[in-house]
Amino acid sequence: MTYKISGEHAVRLAERDGVTLKQGECGQFIEVEPLGWVGMGDQNADCYHVEDYFSGGQYLGPDCDGTEPTWIDAT
């Protein structure tokens, strides 16, 4: 599944994950697919779902413990 992330999260994730930052009429964005997880520590990845990091179509960023998906450019 492809996700579109915009604004400051797009810039941060483009720098961290090396994905392509694009410029649109409403600002900067990335179009990505999930690759894995960062900041999980000893936790099981099966307990996490990418959709939980979005609300109303907006990316929410990392959990309070720093866990969030890693990304690759959408194909």
Backbone hydrogen bonds, N-H to C=O, Kabsch-Sander energy under -0.5 kcal/mol:
donor,donor_aa,acceptor,acceptor_aa,energy
3,Y,32,V,-3.2
5,I,3,Y,-0.5
5,I,30,I,-2.3
7,G,28,Q,-2.1
9,H,6,S,-0.7
10,A,6,S,-0.5
11,V,7,G,-1.7
12,R,8,E,-2.4
13,L,9,H,-2.8
14,A,10,A,-2.2
15,E,11,V,-1.9
16,R,12,R,-2.4
17,D,13,L,-3.1
18,G,14,A,-1.3
19,V,13,L,-0.5
22,K,20,T,-0.5
22,K,29,F,-3.3
24,G,27,G,-2.7
27,G,24,G,-1.5
29,F,22,K,-2.2
30,I,5,I,-2.6
32,V,3,Y,-2.9
32,V,30,I,-0.5
33,E,72,I,-2.5
35,L,70,T,-2.7
36,G,70,T,-0.8
38,V,68,E,-2.3
43,Q,40,M,-1.8
47,C,44,N,-1.8
48,Y,45,A,-1.7
52,D,49,H,-1.7
53,Y,50,V,-2.1
54,F,51,E,-1.5
55,S,58,Q,-2.4
58,Q,55,S,-1.9
60,L,53,Y,-3.3
61,G,53,Y,-0.5
63,D,67,T,-2.8
66,G,63,D,-1.9
68,E,38,V,-1.7
70,T,36,G,-2.1
72,I,33,E,-2.2
74,A,31,E,-2.3
